Amino acid sequence: MVAAGAAMTRTVGDWALAVNLTPPGMGAGLVGLALLGVAVIFGRKALPGLVLLGAALVALAGFDLVVPAKASADVALVGVVVGLGAAVGWRTGMWTPIVPMGMPVGWLVWARFSEMGGWRYVIVSFVLLFGGVLLSLRKPRPGAGP
């Protein structure tokens, strides 16, 4: 309640607008970060419903960062999703919160790919090449298995 109330104050609201967040998005993000912070502290004892609620609230705040075409907002969004997802996953053993937190990243990739024109095909080809290399490395060597 404190995080949601803090987001509605004038000072935090002005700061939210300065970093291209809406005040409700800032409130959702603060409450979500608080819930995920509690989940990281308590580890496997955390309630799964509260962990998923925190991930959904962080995702709602993440959609505010997708709209402006700023590289710093993109890096911040991806960093929060990867960092929080890894911390929550390792501490709680639940990897499902990455799915709702990753939704704004998927939207971000779609939005940025639509701006790239022909370069998106070059990027997709390198991603497919990287995936082929990973599959090739995971292939069992002859004579190494049963």
N, C-alpha and C positions, 0 to 999 in steps of 0.2 A: 504494500500500500504506500510505503514511503517512496519507492521508486516511481510509481505512477503519479503520486502527488507532486514529486519534485519535477517531473516532466511538464507539469502544467503551470509551473511558476514562470514569471516573465523572464528571468535570467536564463533558465535552461531552455525556454522556448526560443529566445533570441539566439542562443548558441546552436540550437537544433536547426533553425533556419539558415544560420551561417554555414553549416556543413551540409546543406541541402536535404535535411530531414524535416518532416512535418512534426509538430509537437505530439500528436497521437502516435506517430511512428517511433518517436524518441521514447515515449512512455512504454510502448510495447517492447522496444529493444532493451530498455533498462530492466523491466520486470522479467523478460526472458533471460537476460544475462544473470540476474539475481537467482532465478530458479536453476539455471545450469551451473552457477557457482556453488549453490547448495548441493546439487547433485554430485559435483566433483569432490566436494568436501566429504560427503557421506559415502561415496563410492557405491558399492553393491547394495547398500541399505536404502538407497534413494528409491522413491516411489516412481514406477515407470510412467504413470500418467502425468506426474508433474514434470518429468524430464521431457516428455513429448510436448507438453504445453509450453515449456520454455523454448524448445526448438521451434515450435510454430510461431511464437511471439518474436523470436529473433528473425525468422524468415519474413514476417510482416514488416519488420523494420528494414530488412534487406531489400525489399521491393522499393523502398524509398530511394535507395542508392543506385538503382538500375537506371532511373530516368535520365539524370544528367550524364552527358558524355565526357566524363573526367576520368583520367587514368588513375588518379589517386583514390577515387571512390571505388573503382574496379578492384584495385589491389587490396583496399581495406575490406571489401566484401569477401573476396576469395580468401584472404588471410583469416578473417573471423570464422568463416565456415570451416576451413581446414583445421585451424587451431582449436576451436571449440569442439568440433566433431571428433578430433583425435583425443582431446582431453576427456571428454564425456565417454567416448567409447572405451578407452583404456581403464578409466576409473570405475565405470558402472558395468561394463561388459555389454552395454546396449549400443549397437551400431545403427539402429533404425532412426535415431534423431538426425542423422546426416541427410536422410531423404528430404524432410521438410526444409532443413536449412540449406540444402543444395538447390532447391527450386528457384530462388532468385539468381543463382549462378547460371542455371540453365537458361533462364530468361535473358540474362546478361550476355551469354554467348550468342544466343539467337539475335539479339539486338545489334551486337557488334559485328556479327557475320553479315547481316543485311547491309551494313555500311561499307563493307570491304570490296564489293564488286567481284572481280575475277580472282583476287588474291585468296578468297576463301577456299577455292579448289586446291591451291597450292598447300594451304595449311591442312586441309583434310587429307591430302595425299601423304604429307609427312606424319600425321597422326596414324593413318593406316599402316604406313611403313614401320612406325614404332611398335604398333600392335603386332605386326608380323614378326618383328624381331623378338618381342617378348614371348610369343607363342613358339617360335623356333628355339628359344633358350629353355623353355619348359619341356620340350620334347625329350623323352627318355633316350639316352644313348644306347646304341646297340650293345647287347651283352651286359647291361648294367642292372637289369631287372629280372623278375621271374619269367 
